Amino acid sequence: MCCCCCPDPRRWICFRPTVLKICVVVATFAFLVNLIVSFFGILKWIDEQEDLEKNYPMLFKDDSHYHNTESIINNMAKPNPFMNPYYSRLDSLLHPDEELSVYGPIGDIEERHVRVAVLCGQHAREVITSEICHNLIRLIQLSRAHPLLTDRIAALRGEGVGFWVVPVINRWGREQIESDPRRACLRKNKNHVDLNRNFPCPDMVREGSSSDPPASTTYPGEFDLSEPESKALDKFLSKVKPDILINVHSGINRVLLPYDCCSMAVHPNYRKMVEVAQLAKRRVAQDLKDKKHDYAHPSEWFTGSSSQLLYESHGTLMDYASHFHGVPFTYTVEVFQNTTGIPDDLPELEMTPEQCMTLFNPEAGRAYEEVNLAWLDFIVSLVESTLDRFDLVVES
């Protein structure tokens, strides 16, 4: 038994029985508290998992996370006997050197009576957009299923609808962010050009945009269609000739219509586009009614001309597809915004990488699931509503 008369060098290990008992009691109490906290933590995790499976059954089970660019572009191209054999990457549509990978129906494009183009990843920092295209491809390929979407996509296919999906437009930019998270605010391509300002503008006036210096986040390039990605998209539009085009972005919650460049111009199909967009939003709201949703609120997805709801911008893909390629139904959907901890007056160029990632992209897990499901539902509903209401032609 230890006592206070122990030699000095060993005094630090001397304890009276009472002190030793106190130490044991404290340690036991701390252990029990930690055990209780861990137990309730496990219960909370189980509850969250049950909530996730209840609200989002089967969609991205065990996969509600972000994917790297390589897996998005290439992994889905690998043959799989359990997948839809008539939908794959179309290496023959665009040469690999043309910067874009396209997924779509195998066979003659003209066999599809209605052609839908869904384009993602034009701005590097908006990484959630490529996830939406990625998951749309997986649903069409039947490598993932969901009771809310799978049968409806199959029904559209039976009606002659084809989906051509470009999951990553700005591949270089997305890979830069993956390799160096400090570049999470990157918007432009490797030539420092904003790819959504690099197209000819319907009013043929580049004033206010061509003067933007290369350091600007919206630098349009030296001339229209100067970038390989833009040229490839131009070729894509010429080959596919889509009836409906949806360009997916993030940074706010909106459903935007032509024109970006001209606040006074009205697209011939403007009324029709507003009508089907409102119908699609109502369908999503109905589908979300009995589900817990914190990150998707269709009533807040304001719909209208981009130049009136946001600001005028020249040289956008939506305007170019609508005006020059005659796509009758064109949309830019902005799928996510989180301004938590970001001052309203903070200039974009002064944002930290963490602020950019927070603003443009939901966290992995339930937020990722909810945003994906809501906007995939909207895309499918938009196509359904358009087919139900209108012939896919531009009014004269």
C-alpha positions as CSV (number, residue, x, y, z in Angstrom):
1,M,0.0,0.0,0.0
2,C,1.3,3.4,-1.0
3,C,1.9,6.0,1.8
4,C,3.2,9.5,2.2
5,C,6.5,8.2,3.4
6,C,7.5,6.8,0.0
7,P,10.9,7.9,-1.3
8,D,10.8,11.3,-3.1
9,P,11.7,9.9,-6.6
10,R,8.6,7.8,-6.5
11,R,6.3,10.3,-4.7
12,W,4.3,10.9,-8.0
13,I,3.0,7.3,-7.9
14,C,1.9,7.4,-4.3
15,F,-1.9,7.5,-3.5
16,R,-3.8,7.1,-0.4
17,P,-6.7,4.6,-0.8
18,T,-9.3,7.4,-0.7
19,V,-7.7,9.3,-3.5
20,L,-7.4,6.1,-5.6
21,K,-11.1,5.4,-5.1
22,I,-12.0,9.0,-6.2
23,C,-9.9,8.5,-9.4
24,V,-11.6,5.2,-10.2
25,V,-15.1,6.8,-9.6
26,V,-14.3,9.8,-11.9
27,A,-12.9,7.6,-14.6
28,T,-15.9,5.3,-14.5
29,F,-18.3,8.3,-14.6
30,A,-16.4,9.8,-17.6
31,F,-16.6,6.4,-19.3
32,L,-20.3,6.1,-18.7
33,V,-21.0,9.6,-19.9
34,N,-19.0,9.0,-23.1
35,L,-20.9,5.7,-23.6
36,I,-24.2,7.4,-23.2
37,V,-23.3,10.2,-25.6
38,S,-22.1,7.6,-28.2
39,F,-25.3,5.6,-27.7
40,F,-27.5,8.7,-28.5
41,G,-25.2,9.6,-31.4
42,I,-25.7,6.1,-32.9
43,L,-29.5,6.5,-32.4
44,K,-29.4,9.9,-34.2
45,W,-27.4,8.4,-37.1
46,I,-29.8,5.5,-37.4
47,D,-32.7,7.9,-37.4
48,E,-31.1,10.0,-40.1
49,Q,-30.5,7.0,-42.2
50,E,-34.1,5.8,-41.8
51,D,-35.2,9.3,-42.8
52,L,-33.0,9.3,-45.8
53,E,-34.2,5.9,-47.0
54,K,-37.8,6.9,-46.3
55,N,-37.6,10.1,-48.3
56,Y,-35.2,9.0,-51.0
57,P,-35.6,5.3,-51.5
58,M,-33.2,3.6,-53.8
59,L,-32.1,6.7,-55.7
60,F,-28.5,7.1,-54.7
61,K,-28.4,4.6,-51.8
62,D,-24.9,4.5,-50.2
63,D,-23.8,6.9,-52.9
64,S,-25.1,10.3,-51.9
65,H,-21.7,11.9,-52.4
66,Y,-19.8,13.8,-55.1
67,H,-18.0,12.0,-57.8
68,N,-14.7,12.9,-59.5
69,T,-14.7,14.0,-63.1
70,E,-13.0,10.9,-64.4
71,S,-15.8,8.6,-62.9
72,I,-18.5,10.8,-64.2
73,I,-17.2,10.8,-67.8
74,N,-15.7,7.4,-68.1
75,N,-17.1,4.9,-65.6
76,M,-20.6,5.0,-67.0
77,A,-19.3,4.2,-70.5
78,K,-18.2,0.7,-69.4
79,P,-20.4,-2.1,-70.7
80,N,-22.7,-3.6,-68.0
81,P,-25.2,-6.4,-68.8
82,F,-27.6,-5.1,-66.3
83,M,-27.9,-1.7,-67.8
84,N,-29.9,-0.3,-70.6
85,P,-28.0,-1.5,-73.7
86,Y,-29.4,1.3,-75.9
87,Y,-28.0,4.2,-73.9
88,S,-24.3,5.0,-73.6
89,R,-21.5,7.4,-74.3
90,L,-21.6,8.5,-77.9
91,D,-18.0,8.7,-78.9
92,S,-19.0,8.9,-82.6
93,L,-21.1,12.0,-82.0
94,L,-18.2,14.3,-81.0
95,H,-14.6,13.4,-81.4
96,P,-12.9,13.0,-78.0
97,D,-10.5,15.8,-78.9
98,E,-13.5,18.2,-79.0
99,E,-13.5,18.4,-75.2
100,L,-17.0,17.0,-74.6
101,S,-18.4,13.6,-73.7
102,V,-22.0,13.1,-74.6
103,Y,-24.4,10.3,-73.4
104,G,-27.4,9.5,-75.4
105,P,-29.6,6.9,-77.2
106,I,-27.6,4.6,-79.5
107,G,-28.8,4.7,-83.1
108,D,-30.0,7.3,-85.6
109,I,-30.8,10.6,-83.9
110,E,-33.8,11.0,-86.2
111,E,-35.4,8.0,-84.7
112,R,-36.3,10.1,-81.6
113,H,-39.3,12.2,-82.3
114,V,-38.5,14.5,-79.4
115,R,-34.9,15.4,-78.5
116,V,-34.0,16.7,-75.1
117,A,-30.5,18.2,-74.3
118,V,-29.4,18.5,-70.7
119,L,-26.1,20.3,-70.3
120,C,-24.1,20.6,-67.0
121,G,-20.7,21.8,-65.7
122,Q,-20.2,24.9,-67.7
123,H,-18.8,26.7,-64.7
124,A,-16.2,24.8,-62.8
125,R,-17.2,25.8,-59.3
126,E,-20.8,24.6,-59.7
127,V,-19.9,21.0,-59.2
128,I,-23.4,20.0,-58.1
129,T,-24.6,20.5,-61.7
130,S,-22.5,17.7,-63.1
131,E,-23.8,15.5,-60.3
132,I,-27.4,16.1,-61.6
133,C,-26.5,15.1,-65.1
134,H,-24.5,12.2,-63.8
135,N,-27.5,10.8,-61.9
136,L,-29.8,11.5,-64.8
137,I,-27.6,9.3,-67.0
138,R,-27.6,6.6,-64.3
139,L,-31.4,6.6,-64.1
140,I,-31.7,6.4,-67.9
141,Q,-29.1,3.6,-68.0
142,L,-31.0,1.7,-65.2
143,S,-27.9,1.5,-63.1
144,R,-30.0,3.3,-60.5
145,A,-33.7,3.3,-59.9
146,H,-36.3,5.4,-58.2
147,P,-40.0,4.8,-57.8
148,L,-40.7,8.5,-58.6
149,L,-38.6,8.7,-61.8
150,T,-37.8,5.4,-63.4
151,D,-41.2,4.5,-64.8
152,R,-41.7,8.0,-66.0
153,I,-38.4,8.0,-67.9
154,A,-39.3,4.7,-69.4
155,A,-42.7,6.1,-70.5
156,L,-41.1,9.1,-72.2
157,R,-38.7,6.7,-74.0
158,G,-41.8,4.8,-75.2
159,E,-43.2,8.1,-76.6
160,G,-40.1,8.6,-78.7
161,V,-38.2,11.0,-76.3
162,G,-34.5,10.8,-76.3
163,F,-32.2,12.5,-73.7
164,W,-28.7,13.7,-74.8
165,V,-26.7,14.6,-71.7
166,V,-23.4,16.4,-71.5
167,P,-22.3,15.9,-67.8
168,V,-19.2,18.0,-67.7
169,I,-18.7,20.9,-70.2
170,N,-15.7,22.6,-68.4
171,R,-13.7,19.4,-67.7
172,W,-10.4,21.2,-67.1
173,G,-11.9,23.6,-64.5
174,R,-13.6,20.8,-62.5
175,E,-10.5,18.8,-62.4
176,Q,-8.5,21.8,-61.2
177,I,-10.9,22.1,-58.2
178,E,-10.6,18.4,-57.5
179,S,-6.8,18.5,-57.4
180,D,-6.6,21.8,-55.4
181,P,-9.6,22.7,-53.3
182,R,-8.1,26.2,-52.9
183,R,-9.4,26.8,-56.4
184,A,-13.0,26.2,-55.4
185,C,-14.0,29.7,-56.8
186,L,-12.8,28.9,-60.3
187,R,-15.5,29.7,-62.9
188,K,-13.6,29.8,-66.2
189,N,-11.8,27.4,-68.5
190,K,-8.1,26.9,-69.0
191,N,-7.9,29.9,-71.3
192,H,-9.5,32.1,-68.6
193,V,-12.8,32.4,-70.6
194,D,-16.3,32.3,-69.1
195,L,-17.8,29.6,-71.4
196,N,-21.3,31.1,-70.8
197,R,-20.3,34.3,-72.4
198,N,-18.5,32.9,-75.4
199,F,-21.4,32.6,-77.9
200,P,-22.7,35.0,-80.5
201,C,-25.4,37.2,-79.0
202,P,-28.8,37.5,-80.7
203,D,-28.7,41.3,-80.8
204,M,-25.2,41.0,-82.3
205,V,-23.9,43.6,-79.8
206,R,-21.1,42.7,-77.4
207,E,-20.9,46.1,-75.8
208,G,-20.6,45.8,-72.0
209,S,-19.2,42.3,-72.3
210,S,-16.4,42.4,-74.8
211,S,-14.7,45.1,-72.8
212,D,-14.4,42.8,-69.7
213,P,-10.8,42.2,-69.0
214,P,-9.3,38.7,-68.8
215,A,-9.2,39.0,-65.0
216,S,-13.0,39.4,-64.9
217,T,-15.0,36.4,-63.9
218,T,-17.2,36.9,-67.0
219,Y,-14.4,37.5,-69.6
220,P,-16.0,36.4,-72.9
221,G,-12.9,35.6,-74.8
222,E,-11.2,37.3,-77.8
223,F,-14.1,36.5,-80.1
224,D,-17.3,34.4,-80.3
225,L,-16.9,30.6,-80.2
226,S,-13.2,31.0,-79.5
227,E,-13.1,28.1,-77.1
228,P,-12.9,24.4,-77.9
229,E,-15.8,23.6,-75.5
230,S,-18.0,26.2,-77.2
231,K,-17.2,24.9,-80.7
232,A,-18.0,21.4,-79.5
233,L,-21.4,22.5,-78.1
234,D,-22.1,24.3,-81.4
235,K,-21.4,21.0,-83.2
236,F,-23.5,19.1,-80.7
237,L,-26.5,21.4,-81.3
238,S,-26.2,21.1,-85.0
239,K,-26.2,17.3,-84.8
240,V,-28.8,16.7,-82.2
241,K,-31.2,19.6,-83.0
242,P,-32.9,19.5,-79.6
243,D,-36.5,20.5,-79.1
244,I,-35.9,21.1,-75.4
245,L,-32.6,22.4,-73.9
246,I,-31.9,22.6,-70.2
247,N,-28.6,24.2,-69.1
248,V,-27.9,23.5,-65.5
249,H,-26.2,26.0,-63.2
250,S,-26.1,26.9,-59.5
251,G,-25.7,30.0,-57.3
252,I,-29.4,30.9,-56.9
253,N,-32.7,29.1,-57.3
254,R,-34.4,30.1,-60.6
255,V,-35.9,28.8,-63.8
256,L,-34.6,31.2,-66.4
257,L,-35.9,31.8,-70.0
258,P,-34.5,33.7,-73.0
259,Y,-33.3,36.3,-73.4
260,D,-30.2,36.8,-71.2
261,C,-29.0,39.6,-73.4
262,C,-32.0,41.8,-74.0
263,S,-34.4,42.8,-71.3
264,M,-36.9,44.2,-73.8
265,A,-37.0,41.2,-76.1
266,V,-39.6,38.5,-75.8
267,H,-39.1,35.0,-77.1
268,P,-41.9,33.7,-79.3
269,N,-42.5,30.7,-77.0
270,Y,-42.1,32.7,-73.8
271,R,-45.7,32.1,-72.7
272,K,-45.5,28.4,-73.4
273,M,-42.2,28.0,-71.5
274,V,-43.6,29.8,-68.5
275,E,-46.7,27.6,-68.5
276,V,-44.9,24.3,-68.6
277,A,-42.3,25.4,-66.1
278,Q,-45.1,26.3,-63.6
279,L,-46.7,22.9,-64.2
280,A,-43.4,21.2,-63.6
281,K,-42.8,23.1,-60.4
282,R,-46.3,22.2,-59.1
283,R,-45.5,18.5,-59.8
284,V,-42.3,18.7,-57.8
285,A,-44.0,20.5,-54.9
286,Q,-46.7,17.8,-54.9
287,D,-44.0,15.1,-54.8
288,L,-42.2,16.8,-52.0
289,K,-45.4,17.4,-49.9
290,D,-45.1,14.5,-47.6
291,K,-41.3,14.4,-47.5
292,K,-38.9,16.4,-45.2
293,H,-37.2,18.9,-47.4
294,D,-34.9,21.7,-46.3
295,Y,-33.0,22.4,-49.4
296,A,-35.6,22.4,-52.2
297,H,-38.5,24.8,-52.3
298,P,-40.2,24.9,-55.7
299,S,-42.3,27.9,-54.7
300,E,-39.0,29.9,-54.5
301,W,-37.9,28.9,-58.0
302,F,-38.9,32.1,-59.6
303,T,-39.5,31.8,-63.4
304,G,-39.0,34.3,-66.1
305,S,-36.6,36.1,-68.4
306,S,-33.1,35.9,-67.1
307,S,-32.3,39.6,-68.1
308,Q,-35.3,40.7,-66.0
309,L,-35.0,38.4,-63.0
310,L,-31.2,38.7,-62.7
311,Y,-29.2,40.9,-65.1
312,E,-28.4,41.3,-68.7
313,S,-25.6,39.1,-69.9
314,H,-24.3,38.7,-73.5
315,G,-23.1,35.6,-75.3
316,T,-24.9,32.9,-73.3
317,L,-25.5,29.3,-74.4
318,M,-29.3,29.6,-73.8
319,D,-29.6,32.6,-76.1
320,Y,-27.4,31.1,-78.7
321,A,-29.3,27.8,-78.8
322,S,-32.6,29.5,-78.9
323,H,-31.8,32.2,-81.5
324,F,-29.2,30.6,-83.8
325,H,-30.2,26.9,-83.6
326,G,-33.9,27.5,-83.3
327,V,-34.4,25.4,-80.1
328,P,-38.0,26.1,-79.3
329,F,-37.9,25.4,-75.5
330,T,-34.7,26.6,-73.8
331,Y,-34.1,27.0,-70.1
332,T,-31.3,27.8,-67.7
333,V,-32.1,26.2,-64.3
334,E,-30.2,27.5,-61.2
335,V,-30.4,24.6,-58.7
336,F,-28.9,25.7,-55.4
337,Q,-27.9,28.6,-53.3
338,N,-26.6,28.8,-49.7
339,T,-25.6,32.3,-48.4
340,T,-25.0,31.2,-44.8
341,G,-22.1,33.0,-43.4
342,I,-21.5,35.1,-46.6
343,P,-22.1,38.8,-46.3
344,D,-24.5,40.3,-48.8
345,D,-22.1,42.9,-50.0
346,L,-19.1,40.6,-50.3
347,P,-17.6,41.0,-53.8
348,E,-17.3,37.7,-55.7
349,L,-13.6,38.0,-56.2
350,E,-13.1,38.3,-52.5
351,M,-14.9,35.1,-51.5
352,T,-12.8,32.3,-49.9
353,P,-12.8,28.8,-51.4
354,E,-15.0,27.7,-48.5
355,Q,-17.5,30.4,-49.2
356,C,-17.7,29.5,-52.9
357,M,-18.2,25.8,-52.1
358,T,-20.9,26.7,-49.6
359,L,-22.7,29.1,-52.0
360,F,-22.8,26.9,-55.1
361,N,-23.0,23.3,-53.8
362,P,-25.0,21.4,-51.2
363,E,-23.2,19.2,-48.7
364,A,-22.9,15.5,-49.4
365,G,-25.6,13.4,-47.8
366,R,-29.2,14.5,-47.4
367,A,-28.7,17.9,-48.9
368,Y,-27.1,16.4,-52.0
369,E,-30.0,13.8,-52.2
370,E,-32.7,16.4,-51.9
371,V,-31.3,18.8,-54.5
372,N,-30.7,16.0,-57.0
373,L,-34.1,14.5,-56.6
374,A,-36.0,17.7,-56.7
375,W,-34.3,19.0,-59.9
376,L,-34.3,15.6,-61.6
377,D,-38.1,15.5,-60.9
378,F,-38.3,19.0,-62.4
379,I,-36.4,18.0,-65.6
380,V,-38.6,15.0,-66.2
381,S,-41.8,17.0,-65.3
382,L,-40.8,19.8,-67.7
383,V,-40.5,17.3,-70.6
384,E,-43.8,15.6,-69.6
385,S,-45.6,18.9,-69.4
386,T,-44.3,20.2,-72.7
387,L,-45.4,17.1,-74.5
388,D,-48.8,17.2,-72.8
389,R,-49.5,20.8,-73.7
390,F,-47.8,21.8,-76.9
391,D,-46.4,20.8,-80.3
392,L,-42.6,21.3,-80.2
393,V,-42.5,24.1,-82.8
394,V,-41.8,27.8,-82.5
395,E,-44.8,30.0,-83.1
396,S,-44.7,32.1,-86.3
